[in-house]
Amino acid sequence: MDFNSILIGSEEPQALVDYYARLFGEPTWSDGGYTGWLIGSGAVTIGPHDQVKGKSAHPGRIIWNIESADVQGDFERFRDAGGIVVREPYGFEGEQGLIATFADPDDNYFQLMSPMSPEAESKPNP
């Protein structure tokens, strides 16, 4: 299997499209009310959804991640472009790498994360 994309439904998709365009640049595609960006080998798409109303009641329930070799630099670029900062870059004791958390106008969370080392990827999940 290969996870390839995430669809973010919204009652106000254009507000999300405008927001993510400030962070990611021009969309890779826009068709039929759906707009998306290719980020690495995955995609994020924004579109209308009739079951979504208002902001997320539980923004931390699903957090999608973008791997970045320069979390601090990308964090600053996103913040300066109007990114809604939830948590500035931080690390874990004894671990290398950083994580920074952002929200979008619907209060969905996403993070910038340093690449994981091959050793960390091969460890079994508890």
Steps between C-alpha positions, in 0.01 A plus 500: 500500500600862455327795668478774240276788607272672744175684423402783731128572476370842591185705509719790377759332274614822333624637834714188539622517139606863553675410826691200365595691182679754721696215659553258210480727195279457197289183508607206287140461379153646536200330344134450585520689829804305623846654526820319587873509544752226440739498797777249443332177394168578672222747442273719706166597348244752623134479403142542611339236717132497597571334838749763615375809684719766660833445669634168621371419848806279560794644303752253642302190402668474160830677440665466162874544463739650248859381515751784482880498506481858635214512751615830651536670161169368366331588830617860466392514135152362582462727804607806298247405228219505757516142628303454821757379753382247757847407623841633401773248406589264782691177544504205736775435753764271355351520151616705206252685286219745548122516476292817452119504505267726301122533465297608199194730508272198566727405793645187335854430622806416293867478592843554355726212608868423457566184298502189714818294509492149351560361851187674635290377207604140560401499869170318566211707630409425863 
